Amino acid sequence: MLDTQWESVARVGGDHSRPARDTWVEGSPALNEISDDIARPLSARPSAGWYGCLAASTTALAVGVGCVTYQIATGIGTWGLNKTVGWAFDITNFVFWIGIGHAGTLISAILLLLRQRWRMSINRSAEAMTIFAVMCAALFPLIHMGRPWMAFWVVPYPNWRGPLWVNFRSPLLWDVFAINTYLTISLVFWYLGMIPDFATLRDRAAAGIKKRIYSLLSLGWDGSQRTWSRYETTCVLLAGLATPLVISVHSIVSMDFATSILPGWHATIFPPYFVAGAVYSGFGMVLLLLIITRRVMGLERYITVQHLDRMAKVTLLTGSLVAFSYSSEFLSAWYGGHADERFVFVNRATGPYAWAFWTMVLCNVCVPQLLWLRRIRSSPAALLPISILINVGMWFERFVIIVTSLHRSYLPSSWVMYYPTSIEIGTLIGSFGLFFTCFLLFIRLLPMIATWEIKGLVGAHGAESPQESHV
Amino acid sequence: MSRTRLVATFSDADAVCDAVRRLRARGVRVDDVYSPYPVHGLDRAMGLRRSRLPLVTFLGGAFGAVGALAMQFYMAVFDWPLNVGGKPPNSTLAFVPITFELTVLSAGLLTAGAFLLRSRLMPGAQAATFAGRATEDAFVLVLRCGRDSTCDEGEATRLLFESGVRRIEEIRA
């Protein structure tokens, strides 16, 4: 056994001057300090704040479980739908939640391909958010089926009914494939990213049940450079696949509307318009989650104000795209000269649901303009209410598109109003409960920051300074 | 045949890269390096070949695309042609979204699966024991020495010291 002191050996390699470290992590923590910080929430007793949040979200979840049980037992006649407005609250929530997910894939895949280092502290939690949001979204079409135990009928499998196949020309079926692919690929990407961290946790844990669980999850990872090399290739390949995937998912969701001939829905701008809105609302949700989490879990050192600033810039950009889409819709309604189309848009802004429309404009067009100010972008206290308003605005956007286009049909005798029932509102509350419960358990049970990526960031010499990379 | 493994621990990524370059310049084959994060430039220093995983992705994607189109044509055109809104049974454009989704799904799953299989990562697999603290903060270089190998123990030890090794262990197997 040969043993030597690090200091006693003269390094022949010469003077390795270290350039200023990347400031995406505050201070210059040692590598083992990084795992200490990130693993702490997994072993320490959770704070009162965490318990408080969990109590609130499980209560909301219980409300949702109650409402869903009731409406499935009774039938979806418990909703406020009528013969004119056949689609309203349920589909609004579906589109809202699917949209939330998009920011996670943007951060983990598109920013990986663009080599944006600031994604590293936030990608893990953003991916988790994607998965939970897609789970919440998938619930709504399931409930909407009325008989969710027949859900497997949407899968094309050989059957005794003909075999009668599913209708491949329907955007609703495209949704089935898009959402299942999205959920699967997101899960695979998320889990692959965590394998090296599970190995770190395995090697830190004392013998016992925890060590056994982490051993199982880490799949025997030992940090071999040969594996790392293939691992990085795999991550880039999956990111390359996830990038067009995320754009396709919300494009397909928008086609649920755009392929119909209903004025207000039948618009070619829908796919890009929905994708921009999805990323916008998703970044709103990431901001909301991370502003609270970094505080509650004491991770301000890794999720810095600079990260929030970057996310706010993406929010501003996508918010502006959304605002542009709104104006473009109105322009084409006016310029197209189609009387029914024009009527729908005038009705949207001045009709009985004008309050919803103007809430949407206030939240999605006016509020994000505050993000031009650096002072606002770098203030968690200011970003918190803005991120909530963004989500309110984006929920109302979907409500406005769906309900205002339907409630005034071609025949004035069937003009009606739609109001949600308490069951529908309870289901929405329940989906928030499910989402936040999953997220709270995630930050308690899994490493919520990619430890190995932060180590690479801190360990690599000559890391880029944040001034050099722009969104 | 007596086989010896030299396990050299470094506390710095640069030093381990330096050691790999020195050893390989003398014709010593480096068995592997274990590190807490992928060290950039180390795969080139070790002379690792480019991964063939992109080929798996391409083949997986091609399989998904062809499979999805074939499935939709069989079901909607041949087996049970259904008139939906007066569209012809062979409405190929309408088949594009599902073809795309299944292409991505198949390419992604096969890539991830091939990566795990090739790297021998699976539930219950054992990590290399001498990796030690490599998942935490150490960089561990492993050499195989013996009569039949390119590695002369004395020479390798000297080169490792020159690169600033922190600790060298010898494991006989």
Chai-1 contact restraints between the chains, C-beta under 6 A:
chainA,res_idxA,chainB,res_idxB,connection_type,confidence,min_distance_angstrom,max_distance_angstrom,comment,restraint_id
A,L2,B,I168,contact,1.0,0.0,6.0,A-B,restraint_1
A,D3,B,R167,contact,1.0,0.0,6.0,A-B,restraint_2
A,W6,B,R166,contact,1.0,0.0,6.0,A-B,restraint_3
A,V9,B,G164,contact,1.0,0.0,6.0,A-B,restraint_4
A,R11,B,G164,contact,1.0,0.0,6.0,A-B,restraint_5
A,V12,B,E162,contact,1.0,0.0,6.0,A-B,restraint_6
A,G13,B,D18,contact,1.0,0.0,6.0,A-B,restraint_7
A,H16,B,D14,contact,1.0,0.0,6.0,A-B,restraint_8
A,L31,B,D137,contact,1.0,0.0,6.0,A-B,restraint_9
A,N32,B,E136,contact,1.0,0.0,6.0,A-B,restraint_10
A,N32,B,D137,contact,1.0,0.0,6.0,A-B,restraint_11
A,P156,B,M75,contact,1.0,0.0,6.0,A-B,restraint_12
A,G162,B,W80,contact,1.0,0.0,6.0,A-B,restraint_13
A,W165,B,M75,contact,1.0,0.0,6.0,A-B,restraint_14
A,W165,B,W80,contact,1.0,0.0,6.0,A-B,restraint_15
A,N167,B,V84,contact,1.0,0.0,6.0,A-B,restraint_16
A,F168,B,Q72,contact,1.0,0.0,6.0,A-B,restraint_17
A,F168,B,A76,contact,1.0,0.0,6.0,A-B,restraint_18
A,F168,B,F95,contact,1.0,0.0,6.0,A-B,restraint_19
A,R169,B,V84,contact,1.0,0.0,6.0,A-B,restraint_20
A,R169,B,S91,contact,1.0,0.0,6.0,A-B,restraint_21
A,R169,B,A94,contact,1.0,0.0,6.0,A-B,restraint_22
A,W174,B,P97,contact,1.0,0.0,6.0,A-B,restraint_23
A,W174,B,I98,contact,1.0,0.0,6.0,A-B,restraint_24
A,F177,B,I98,contact,1.0,0.0,6.0,A-B,restraint_25
A,F177,B,E101,contact,1.0,0.0,6.0,A-B,restraint_26
A,A178,B,E101,contact,1.0,0.0,6.0,A-B,restraint_27
A,T181,B,E101,contact,1.0,0.0,6.0,A-B,restraint_28
A,T181,B,V104,contact,1.0,0.0,6.0,A-B,restraint_29
A,T181,B,L105,contact,1.0,0.0,6.0,A-B,restraint_30
A,I185,B,G108,contact,1.0,0.0,6.0,A-B,restraint_31
A,V188,B,A112,contact,1.0,0.0,6.0,A-B,restraint_32
A,A199,B,T135,contact,1.0,0.0,6.0,A-B,restraint_33
A,T200,B,T135,contact,1.0,0.0,6.0,A-B,restraint_34
A,D203,B,T135,contact,1.0,0.0,6.0,A-B,restraint_35
A,L216,B,P123,contact,1.0,0.0,6.0,A-B,restraint_36
A,L219,B,L121,contact,1.0,0.0,6.0,A-B,restraint_37
A,L219,B,M122,contact,1.0,0.0,6.0,A-B,restraint_38
A,L219,B,A125,contact,1.0,0.0,6.0,A-B,restraint_39
A,G220,B,L121,contact,1.0,0.0,6.0,A-B,restraint_40
A,G220,B,A125,contact,1.0,0.0,6.0,A-B,restraint_41
A,G220,B,Q126,contact,1.0,0.0,6.0,A-B,restraint_42
A,G220,B,A127,contact,1.0,0.0,6.0,A-B,restraint_43
A,D222,B,Y34,contact,1.0,0.0,6.0,A-B,restraint_44
A,D222,B,A127,contact,1.0,0.0,6.0,A-B,restraint_45
A,D222,B,A128,contact,1.0,0.0,6.0,A-B,restraint_46
A,D222,B,A131,contact,1.0,0.0,6.0,A-B,restraint_47
A,G223,B,Y34,contact,1.0,0.0,6.0,A-B,restraint_48
A,G223,B,S35,contact,1.0,0.0,6.0,A-B,restraint_49
A,G223,B,A134,contact,1.0,0.0,6.0,A-B,restraint_50
A,G223,B,T135,contact,1.0,0.0,6.0,A-B,restraint_51
A,S224,B,D32,contact,1.0,0.0,6.0,A-B,restraint_52
A,S224,B,Y34,contact,1.0,0.0,6.0,A-B,restraint_53
A,Q225,B,V33,contact,1.0,0.0,6.0,A-B,restraint_54
A,Q225,B,L42,contact,1.0,0.0,6.0,A-B,restraint_55
A,T227,B,S119,contact,1.0,0.0,6.0,A-B,restraint_56
A,W228,B,P38,contact,1.0,0.0,6.0,A-B,restraint_57
A,S229,B,D43,contact,1.0,0.0,6.0,A-B,restraint_58
A,S229,B,L48,contact,1.0,0.0,6.0,A-B,restraint_59
A,R230,B,S51,contact,1.0,0.0,6.0,A-B,restraint_60
A,R230,B,F115,contact,1.0,0.0,6.0,A-B,restraint_61
A,R230,B,S119,contact,1.0,0.0,6.0,A-B,restraint_62
A,E232,B,P38,contact,1.0,0.0,6.0,A-B,restraint_63
A,T233,B,S51,contact,1.0,0.0,6.0,A-B,restraint_64
A,T233,B,L53,contact,1.0,0.0,6.0,A-B,restraint_65
A,T234,B,L53,contact,1.0,0.0,6.0,A-B,restraint_66
A,T234,B,F115,contact,1.0,0.0,6.0,A-B,restraint_67
A,L237,B,T57,contact,1.0,0.0,6.0,A-B,restraint_68
A,L237,B,T111,contact,1.0,0.0,6.0,A-B,restraint_69
A,L238,B,G108,contact,1.0,0.0,6.0,A-B,restraint_70
A,L241,B,V104,contact,1.0,0.0,6.0,A-B,restraint_71
A,L241,B,A107,contact,1.0,0.0,6.0,A-B,restraint_72
A,L241,B,G108,contact,1.0,0.0,6.0,A-B,restraint_73
A,L245,B,V104,contact,1.0,0.0,6.0,A-B,restraint_74
A,S248,B,F100,contact,1.0,0.0,6.0,A-B,restraint_75
A,I252,B,P97,contact,1.0,0.0,6.0,A-B,restraint_76
A,W452,B,Y37,contact,1.0,0.0,6.0,A-B,restraint_77
A,K455,B,P36,contact,1.0,0.0,6.0,A-B,restraint_78
A,K455,B,Y37,contact,1.0,0.0,6.0,A-B,restraint_79
A,G456,B,Y37,contact,1.0,0.0,6.0,A-B,restraint_80
A,G459,B,A13,contact,1.0,0.0,6.0,A-B,restraint_81
